[in-house]
Amino acid sequence: MEKIQLTKSQKILFIILGIVLIYAVFDFIKNKETYLSFYAGQETESPVEQQAAQEETDQLLNDPLKIDLTSRWGDDPFLIKKQVKKVTKRSRKMVKEPTFILKGISFRPQGSVALINDRIVKEGDVIEGYKVIKIEEKKVILWDGKKRRILRLTNI
């Protein structure tokens, strides 16, 4: 009978496979009821967990806006929160002007661009309701249909 020689890498793989197999058998013995109920198609949640899940589902179906989704996971980064502001006579008169910070200009005769509020714009683009009318070497001219705003580079 011929003896089969295993390489070092094959021996290591057999050792790893044996460890995984021992772990799987141990885990099955330890959690036998969970595995058997899962494969039998039975519920594995405790009655308290089932009741909490049912209450959450009922609450979602009744009024999805009243659920506190931050209680377990923190803020939802994809949830758009609308801020409701009270409109008074005083607040109608005071319309806040957008703030523009001109950080840089790349001036070229064939087409210039500017960096305003961390956004790259070219002539004709609209930013915060203002249209970029002209980009010059050291300033950008914006227009909102009523008034003109000139942004100048300050770090020159």
Backbone hydrogen bonds in HBPLUS format (Angstrom, degrees):
<---DONOR---> <-ACCEPTOR-->    atom                        ^
c    i                          cat <-CA-CA->   ^        H-A-AA   ^      H-
h    n   atom  resd res      DA  || num        DHA   H-A  angle D-A-AA Bond
n    s   type  num  typ     dist DA aas  dist angle  dist       angle   num
A0011-LYS N   A0007-THR O   3.04 MM   4  6.33 152.9  2.11 148.9 156.1     1
A0012-ILE N   A0008-LYS O   3.05 MM   4  6.34 157.9  2.10 148.9 154.6     2
A0013-LEU N   A0009-SER O   3.00 MM   4  6.22 157.7  2.05 144.6 150.5     3
A0014-PHE N   A0010-GLN O   3.00 MM   4  6.24 155.0  2.06 145.8 152.1     4
A0015-ILE N   A0011-LYS O   3.00 MM   4  6.29 152.4  2.07 148.0 155.6     5
A0016-ILE N   A0012-ILE O   2.95 MM   4  6.24 162.3  1.98 153.2 157.7     6
A0017-LEU N   A0013-LEU O   2.87 MM   4  6.05 161.4  1.90 149.2 154.9     7
A0018-GLY N   A0014-PHE O   2.91 MM   4  6.06 153.1  1.98 143.1 150.2     8
A0019-ILE N   A0015-ILE O   2.99 MM   4  6.29 155.4  2.05 149.2 155.3     9
A0020-VAL N   A0016-ILE O   2.97 MM   4  6.25 162.7  2.00 154.4 158.8    10
A0021-LEU N   A0017-LEU O   2.94 MM   4  6.11 157.8  1.99 147.2 153.7    11
A0022-ILE N   A0018-GLY O   2.91 MM   4  6.12 158.4  1.96 149.3 154.8    12
A0023-TYR N   A0019-ILE O   2.94 MM   4  6.16 160.8  1.98 149.4 154.8    13
A0024-ALA N   A0020-VAL O   2.92 MM   4  6.13 158.1  1.97 149.2 155.1    14
A0025-VAL N   A0021-LEU O   3.04 MM   4  6.27 162.2  2.07 150.7 154.6    15
A0026-PHE N   A0022-ILE O   2.97 MM   4  6.14 165.5  1.99 151.7 156.1    16
A0027-ASP N   A0023-TYR O   2.83 MM   4  6.00 161.7  1.86 152.3 157.5    17
A0028-PHE N   A0024-ALA O   2.93 MM   4  6.09 155.7  1.99 145.8 152.5    18
A0029-ILE N   A0025-VAL O   2.98 MM   4  6.22 161.6  2.02 151.7 156.3    19
A0030-LYS N   A0026-PHE O   2.93 MM   4  6.12 161.2  1.97 150.0 155.6    20
A0031-ASN N   A0027-ASP O   2.90 MM   4  5.99 154.8  1.96 148.8 155.0    21
A0035-TYR N   A0031-ASN O   3.11 MM   4  6.40 166.7  2.13 160.4 163.8    22
A0036-LEU N   A0032-LYS O   2.92 MM   4  6.11 169.6  1.93 157.1 160.3    23
A0037-SER N   A0033-GLU O   2.93 MM   4  6.01 162.7  1.96 148.6 153.6    24
A0038-PHE N   A0034-THR O   2.94 MM   4  6.04 151.3  2.03 144.6 153.0    25
A0039-TYR N   A0035-TYR O   2.98 MM   4  6.20 170.9  1.99 156.9 158.4    26
A0040-ALA N   A0036-LEU O   2.96 MM   4  6.00 131.3  2.21 136.8 149.8    27
A0042-GLN N   A0037-SER O   2.87 MM   5  5.15 154.3  1.94 165.4 162.2    28
A0041-GLY N   A0038-PHE O   3.05 MM   3  5.22 154.0  2.12 103.0 111.3    29
A0050-GLN N   A0046-SER O   2.94 MM   4  6.22 159.2  1.98 157.6 164.2    30
A0051-GLN N   A0047-PRO O   2.97 MM   4  6.11 156.6  2.02 143.4 149.1    31
A0052-ALA N   A0048-VAL O   3.02 MM   4  6.25 159.4  2.07 148.9 154.3    32
A0053-ALA N   A0049-GLU O   2.98 MM   4  6.14 158.3  2.03 147.4 153.4    33
A0054-GLN N   A0050-GLN O   2.93 MM   4  6.12 153.7  2.00 145.4 152.9    34
A0055-GLU N   A0051-GLN O   2.92 MM   4  6.14 157.3  1.97 149.3 155.1    35
A0056-GLU N   A0052-ALA O   3.01 MM   4  6.21 157.8  2.06 145.6 151.5    36
A0057-THR N   A0053-ALA O   2.98 MM   4  6.18 154.7  2.05 144.9 151.8    37
A0058-ASP N   A0054-GLN O   2.88 MM   4  6.11 161.9  1.92 151.1 156.0    38
A0059-GLN N   A0055-GLU O   2.89 MM   4  6.06 159.0  1.94 147.3 153.3    39
A0060-LEU N   A0056-GLU O   2.91 MM   4  6.09 152.7  1.99 142.7 150.5    40
A0061-LEU N   A0057-THR O   2.95 MM   4  6.20 157.9  2.00 150.9 156.4    41
A0062-ASN N   A0058-ASP O   2.95 MM   4  6.14 151.0  2.04 147.3 155.3    42
A0063-ASP N   A0059-GLN O   2.96 MM   4  6.02 173.1  1.97 156.0 156.9    43
A0066-LYS N   A0063-ASP O   3.22 MM   3  5.79 159.1  2.27 117.3 122.7    44
A0074-GLY N   A0070-THR O   3.37 MM   4  4.30 146.6  2.49 103.2 109.5    45
A0079-LEU N   A0076-ASP O   3.29 MM   3  5.40 164.2  2.32 107.6 112.3    46
A0092-ARG N   A0088-THR O   3.07 MM   4  6.31 143.5  2.21 150.1 159.3    47
A0094-MET N   A0090-ARG O   3.34 MM   4  6.66 150.1  2.44 144.2 152.2    48
A0117-ASN N   A0101-ILE O   2.98 MM  16  5.25 161.1  2.02 144.5 146.6    49
A0103-LYS N   A0115-LEU O   2.77 MM  12  5.39 166.0  1.79 172.2 174.9    50
A0115-LEU N   A0104-GLY O   2.80 MM  11  5.08 162.3  1.83 147.7 148.4    51
A0106-SER N   A0113-VAL O   2.81 MM   7  5.29 174.6  1.81 160.4 161.8    52
A0113-VAL N   A0106-SER O   3.04 MM   7  5.29 154.7  2.10 140.0 147.1    53
A0111-GLY N   A0108-ARG O   3.21 MM   3  5.34 152.5  2.29 105.4 113.5    54
A0114-ALA N   A0121-VAL O   2.87 MM   7  5.41 157.8  1.92 153.4 160.7    55
A0121-VAL N   A0114-ALA O   2.86 MM   7  5.41 161.8  1.89 156.8 163.1    56
A0116-ILE N   A0119-ARG O   2.91 MM   3  5.27 155.5  1.97 158.6 151.1    57
A0119-ARG N   A0116-ILE O   2.91 MM   3  5.27 139.9  2.07 110.3 122.2    58
A0125-ASP N   A0122-LYS O   3.06 MM   3  5.74 166.6  2.08 142.3 144.8    59
A0124-GLY N   A0132-VAL O   2.80 MM   8  5.25 165.1  1.82 146.4 151.6    60
A0132-VAL N   A0125-ASP O   2.77 MM   7  5.50 164.9  1.79 169.0 173.2    61
A0127-ILE N   A0130-TYR O   2.74 MM   3  5.25 159.7  1.78 156.3 158.2    62
A0130-TYR N   A0127-ILE O   2.96 MM   3  5.25 164.3  1.99 116.1 120.6    63
A0131-LYS N   A0143-TRP O   2.75 MM  12  5.18 171.1  1.76 149.6 146.3    64
A0143-TRP N   A0131-LYS O   2.91 MM  12  5.18 144.7  2.04 139.4 150.9    65
A0133-ILE N   A0141-ILE O   2.83 MM   8  5.54 147.7  1.93 150.0 159.9    66
A0134-LYS N   A0141-ILE O   3.38 MM   7  5.20 159.7  2.43 131.4 135.9    67
A0141-ILE N   A0134-LYS O   2.87 MM   7  5.20 167.8  1.88 156.0 159.7    68
A0136-GLU N   A0139-LYS O   2.82 MM   3  5.27 166.5  1.84 173.3 175.3    69
A0153-LEU N   A0138-LYS O   3.08 MM  15  5.59 164.4  2.10 150.6 149.7    70
A0140-VAL N   A0151-LEU O   2.79 MM  11  5.11 153.3  1.86 146.2 155.2    71
A0151-LEU N   A0140-VAL O   2.81 MM  11  5.11 171.1  1.82 160.3 162.4    72
A0142-LEU N   A0149-ARG O   2.73 MM   7  5.03 173.0  1.73 160.8 163.2    73
A0149-ARG N   A0142-LEU O   2.87 MM   7  5.03 162.7  1.90 135.5 140.4    74
A0144-ASP N   A0147-LYS O   3.20 MM   3  5.89 162.2  2.23 158.7 163.2    75
